[in-house]
Amino acid sequence: MYATLITAAVLWGAATGLLVPRAAYRLSVEPSRPWRDGCPDGHPFTGPARGWLGGARCPECRVRVGARPAQTGAGTEPGPRVAKGAGAGAVPAVTALVCAALAAATGARPELAVCLLLTPFAVLLALVDRRVHRPPDRLTLPLAAPAAGLLGPAALLPGAAGSWPGALLGGAALGAVYFALFLIHPDGMGFGDVKLALSLGVVLGWYGWSVLFAGAFAGFLFGSVYGLGLMLLGRAGRGTAIPFGPFMIAGALAGVLAGGLAAG
């Protein structure tokens, strides 16, 4: 049963991860630009959800989105690139690995289904923020509602190991902390991170205040270690901005894994 659960989680992560690159390409734009609606050669995206759901390759020219600059009417717009050696399987592999870790830590408890549903969106947010230093507003704040809404019914099912009121309080608490940091130092903390904190706080708060604190602290720790590493390598200075969303998400993942293992 345990192996079957992990296998199902891996298959879910791999399947949904295949849909992430196209959405990430479309969302990875500067604040003043609209979402991309076509491949680098100008072919419009088609398919379910107005072209948001689909593979990484353009169905017409077979160009992999994000692999080279996108052409716009005003000239060439630098688009996000796929890292050499990463290939098309990198994002699905990461998504599958995260889902497998969640299944292994959480087991067959109701909250696992919620975590698995949210995982591809978390990977998408991390990827977009890493590329353009801006988690997309289309996902950050709206994601908090389904996270809270799905954990509510999960709390009523047998075997649930968390608290729905704790999840709601966790979202409000972590959002308030990040909002305070934004007010204190707006150049160092983007408002997109504040909105992302609401969703992450909901998931972390499900397992209690200790997990909420651990996940939030892990995010700051991961970001600090990364920034320090860049400075030691001479690739960044004290004022260099780094995308913080991926570290927030990684810290939340660490917290949820710890909470799931502790609850088991």
C-alpha positions as CSV (number, residue, x, y, z in Angstrom):
1,M,0.0,0.0,0.0
2,Y,2.8,2.4,1.0
3,A,4.7,1.7,-2.2
4,T,1.6,2.0,-4.3
5,L,0.9,5.4,-2.7
6,I,4.4,6.7,-3.5
7,T,4.2,5.4,-7.1
8,A,0.8,7.1,-7.6
9,A,2.3,10.4,-6.3
10,V,5.3,10.1,-8.6
11,L,3.0,9.5,-11.6
12,W,0.9,12.5,-10.6
13,G,4.0,14.7,-10.2
14,A,5.5,13.7,-13.5
15,A,2.2,14.2,-15.4
16,T,1.5,17.6,-13.9
17,G,5.1,18.6,-14.2
18,L,4.9,18.2,-18.0
19,L,2.4,21.1,-18.0
20,V,4.6,23.5,-15.9
21,P,7.1,24.7,-18.5
22,R,4.6,26.2,-20.9
23,A,2.8,28.1,-18.1
24,A,6.1,29.2,-16.7
25,Y,7.2,30.6,-20.1
26,R,3.9,32.5,-20.4
27,L,4.1,34.0,-16.9
28,S,7.8,34.8,-17.0
29,V,7.5,38.4,-18.1
30,E,8.4,41.8,-16.8
31,P,5.7,43.7,-14.8
32,S,5.0,46.1,-17.8
33,R,4.5,43.3,-20.3
34,P,1.4,41.1,-20.9
35,W,1.6,37.4,-20.5
36,R,3.0,35.6,-23.5
37,D,0.4,34.2,-25.8
38,G,2.6,32.5,-28.3
39,C,5.8,30.5,-28.8
40,P,9.2,32.3,-29.7
41,D,8.3,32.1,-33.4
42,G,4.9,33.7,-32.8
43,H,2.6,30.7,-33.1
44,P,-0.3,31.2,-30.7
45,F,-0.7,28.7,-27.9
46,T,-3.8,26.5,-28.3
47,G,-5.4,23.8,-26.2
48,P,-7.3,23.5,-22.9
49,A,-7.7,26.5,-20.6
50,R,-7.0,28.9,-23.5
51,G,-3.7,27.4,-24.2
52,W,-2.4,27.5,-20.7
53,L,-2.4,23.7,-20.5
54,G,0.0,21.9,-22.8
55,G,3.4,20.5,-23.4
56,A,6.7,22.5,-23.5
57,R,6.9,22.3,-27.3
58,C,4.9,24.4,-29.7
59,P,2.6,22.1,-31.6
60,E,3.3,23.9,-34.9
61,C,7.0,24.5,-35.1
62,R,8.1,22.1,-32.3
63,V,10.2,24.9,-30.7
64,R,10.6,24.3,-27.0
65,V,9.3,27.3,-25.2
66,G,11.9,29.1,-23.2
67,A,14.8,27.6,-25.2
68,R,15.5,30.8,-27.1
69,P,14.5,34.5,-27.3
70,A,10.9,35.3,-28.0
71,Q,10.1,37.6,-30.9
72,T,7.8,40.5,-30.4
73,G,6.5,43.2,-32.7
74,A,9.0,45.6,-31.3
75,G,12.0,43.3,-31.8
76,T,13.6,40.6,-29.8
77,E,12.5,40.0,-26.2
78,P,14.9,38.0,-24.1
79,G,13.0,35.0,-22.9
80,P,13.8,32.5,-20.2
81,R,16.2,29.8,-21.3
82,V,16.4,26.1,-20.4
83,A,19.6,25.4,-18.6
84,K,22.0,23.3,-20.5
85,G,21.7,19.6,-19.7
86,A,18.4,20.1,-17.8
87,G,16.3,19.0,-20.8
88,A,12.5,18.7,-20.9
89,G,12.5,16.2,-18.0
90,A,13.9,18.4,-15.3
91,V,10.7,20.1,-14.2
92,P,8.6,16.9,-14.3
93,A,11.4,15.1,-12.4
94,V,11.5,17.7,-9.7
95,T,7.7,17.8,-9.4
96,A,7.6,14.0,-9.2
97,L,10.4,13.9,-6.6
98,V,8.5,16.5,-4.4
99,C,5.3,14.5,-4.7
100,A,7.1,11.3,-3.8
101,A,8.7,13.0,-0.7
102,L,5.3,14.3,0.4
103,A,3.7,10.8,0.0
104,A,6.5,9.2,1.9
105,A,6.3,11.7,4.8
106,T,2.5,12.1,5.0
107,G,1.3,8.6,4.2
108,A,-2.3,7.9,3.3
109,R,-3.8,10.9,5.2
110,P,-6.4,13.3,3.7
111,E,-4.0,16.2,3.7
112,L,-1.7,14.4,1.2
113,A,-4.3,14.9,-1.6
114,V,-4.3,18.7,-0.9
115,C,-0.5,18.8,-0.9
116,L,-0.3,16.9,-4.2
117,L,-2.8,19.2,-5.8
118,L,-0.8,22.3,-4.7
119,T,2.6,20.9,-5.7
120,P,2.7,21.7,-9.4
121,F,1.5,25.3,-8.7
122,A,4.3,25.7,-6.1
123,V,6.9,24.4,-8.7
124,L,5.5,26.9,-11.2
125,L,5.7,29.8,-8.8
126,A,9.3,28.9,-7.9
127,L,10.3,28.7,-11.5
128,V,8.7,32.0,-12.6
129,D,10.1,33.8,-9.6
130,R,13.6,32.4,-10.2
131,R,13.4,33.7,-13.8
132,V,12.0,37.2,-13.4
133,H,12.1,37.8,-9.7
134,R,8.4,38.2,-9.6
135,P,5.9,35.6,-8.4
136,P,2.9,36.0,-10.7
137,D,-0.1,37.7,-9.0
138,R,-2.4,35.4,-11.0
139,L,-1.3,32.5,-8.6
140,T,0.1,33.9,-5.4
141,L,-3.0,35.4,-3.6
142,P,-5.7,33.2,-5.4
143,L,-3.8,30.0,-4.3
144,A,-4.5,30.7,-0.6
145,A,-8.2,30.2,-1.0
146,P,-8.1,26.7,-2.5
147,A,-5.4,25.7,0.0
148,A,-7.6,26.8,2.9
149,G,-10.8,25.5,1.3
150,L,-9.5,22.0,0.6
151,L,-7.9,21.6,4.0
152,G,-11.3,22.3,5.6
153,P,-13.0,19.1,4.3
154,A,-9.7,17.2,4.8
155,A,-9.9,18.0,8.5
156,L,-13.3,16.2,8.7
157,L,-12.0,12.9,7.2
158,P,-10.7,10.0,9.2
159,G,-6.9,10.0,9.7
160,A,-6.4,13.8,9.3
161,A,-3.4,14.8,11.3
162,G,-3.8,18.6,11.3
163,S,-6.1,21.4,12.3
164,W,-8.1,23.6,9.9
165,P,-8.3,26.6,12.3
166,G,-4.6,26.2,12.8
167,A,-4.1,26.4,9.0
168,L,-6.2,29.6,8.8
169,L,-4.3,31.2,11.6
170,G,-1.0,30.1,10.1
171,G,-1.8,31.8,6.8
172,A,-2.8,35.0,8.5
173,A,0.2,34.9,10.8
174,L,2.8,34.3,8.2
175,G,1.2,36.8,5.8
176,A,1.3,39.4,8.6
177,V,5.0,38.7,9.3
178,Y,5.9,39.1,5.6
179,F,3.8,42.2,5.3
180,A,5.6,43.7,8.3
181,L,9.0,42.9,6.6
182,F,7.7,44.5,3.4
183,L,6.8,47.7,5.3
184,I,10.2,47.8,7.1
185,H,12.3,47.1,4.0
186,P,10.3,47.2,0.7
187,D,13.4,47.0,-1.4
188,G,14.4,43.7,0.2
189,M,10.9,42.1,0.3
190,G,8.5,42.2,-2.6
191,F,4.8,42.3,-2.1
192,G,4.5,39.1,-4.2
193,D,6.3,37.3,-1.4
194,V,3.7,38.7,1.1
195,K,0.9,37.2,-0.9
196,L,2.8,33.9,-1.4
197,A,3.3,33.7,2.4
198,L,-0.5,33.4,2.9
199,S,-0.7,30.1,1.0
200,L,2.5,28.7,2.6
201,G,1.3,29.7,6.0
202,V,-2.0,27.9,5.5
203,V,-0.2,24.6,4.6
204,L,2.4,25.0,7.4
205,G,-0.2,26.0,10.0
206,W,-2.1,22.8,9.4
207,Y,0.5,20.9,11.4
208,G,0.8,23.5,14.2
209,W,2.8,26.5,15.2
210,S,6.1,24.6,15.6
211,V,5.9,23.5,12.0
212,L,4.9,27.0,10.8
213,F,8.0,28.5,12.6
214,A,10.3,25.7,11.3
215,G,9.1,26.1,7.7
216,A,9.4,29.9,7.8
217,F,12.8,29.8,9.4
218,A,14.0,27.2,6.8
219,G,13.0,29.6,4.0
220,F,15.1,32.4,5.5
221,L,17.9,30.0,6.1
222,F,18.0,28.7,2.6
223,G,17.8,32.2,1.1
224,S,20.6,33.4,3.4
225,V,22.9,30.5,2.6
226,Y,22.3,31.0,-1.1
227,G,23.0,34.7,-0.9
228,L,26.1,34.2,1.1
229,G,27.4,31.6,-1.3
230,L,26.9,34.1,-4.2
231,M,28.8,36.7,-2.3
232,L,31.7,34.3,-1.5
233,L,31.9,33.4,-5.2
234,G,32.0,37.1,-6.2
235,R,28.7,36.8,-8.1
236,A,26.7,39.1,-5.9
237,G,27.1,42.1,-3.6
238,R,25.2,43.2,-0.4
239,G,22.6,45.0,-2.5
240,T,22.1,42.3,-5.1
241,A,18.4,41.2,-5.3
242,I,17.7,37.5,-5.3
243,P,14.4,35.8,-5.9
244,F,13.1,34.8,-2.5
245,G,10.0,32.8,-3.5
246,P,11.8,29.5,-4.3
247,F,13.4,29.6,-0.9
248,M,10.1,30.3,0.8
249,I,8.6,27.3,-1.0
250,A,11.6,25.1,-0.3
251,G,11.4,26.0,3.4
252,A,7.6,25.3,3.4
253,L,8.3,21.9,1.9
254,A,10.8,21.1,4.5
255,G,8.4,22.1,7.2
256,V,5.5,20.1,5.8
257,L,7.8,17.0,5.4
258,A,8.8,17.4,9.0
259,G,5.2,17.9,10.2
260,G,4.0,14.8,8.2
261,L,6.8,12.6,9.7
262,A,6.1,13.8,13.2
263,A,2.4,13.3,12.9
264,G,3.0,9.7,11.6
